[in-house]
Amino acid sequence: RRKLEFKDANPILTLTRLGAFPALTPLLIGLMITATAQRGLESIWVLYTDFRFGWGIREAAWSLAFVGVAYFVVQGFLVGPVVKALGEWRTVISGFMVGGVAFFATALAEQGWMVYPLVALYALGNGLAVPALTAICSKAVETDRQGQLQGALQSINAIAVIAGPFCASLLLAQVSSANPSIDLPGAWFMLGAVASTVATLLAMGAYKRLRTNT
């Protein structure tokens, strides 16, 4: 076991120290911004679908149940075969790309039924990308730093849980008011598409550097 120092428990410091692993830095940044987009989506979903499609609690609940089923199918049955066919890096890149397309299309959806196939598409992309990314990170870190890595990944999630709902709620308030300052109802989803695009480019760059160095 590696000696644990108190400063290693600092989540922000943990993230900066992982920058010593060149392959991890862009992946962790991509994970952070896409996780923030997802947590924001989750926090405003009920309010957004009410504002955008006139949904009540029942319709929103059914859509969230569908999300759960979609993730169950993707992570329970598809991750292994897809990673085996594409490899972990290509799975991450493809997953981020698919998630971005789903975000962008959801921003443009004008009827409630449209979100169901788009939710399934997003679950496919994100459900494939995150496990593959975690596997890549785990293989890149020494055995005695696996705990530190897991702590960093949890720190990323904690930051996303705080930042995502806060930013998404503020933005939804701007687009859904009687006199919206931003005439773009799906603004948060557009930002999610941008975040996914950035994450895709970061992962592609990291993959190219890895191939160049090997």
LINQUIVEN-V483383 format. One record per run of one state. SS is the DSSP state (hx for helix, st for strand, lp for the rest). FROM is the first residue (numbers start at 0). TO is the last residue. If there is no record, write none. Layout:
# LINQUIVEN-V483383
ss | from | to
SS | FROM | TO
SS | FROM | TO
This chain:
# LINQUIVEN-V483383
ss | from | to
lp | 0 | 4
hx | 5 | 8
lp | 9 | 9
hx | 10 | 19
lp | 20 | 20
hx | 21 | 52
lp | 53 | 55
hx | 56 | 85
lp | 86 | 86
hx | 87 | 107
lp | 108 | 112
hx | 113 | 139
lp | 140 | 141
hx | 142 | 175
lp | 176 | 185
hx | 186 | 212
lp | 213 | 213
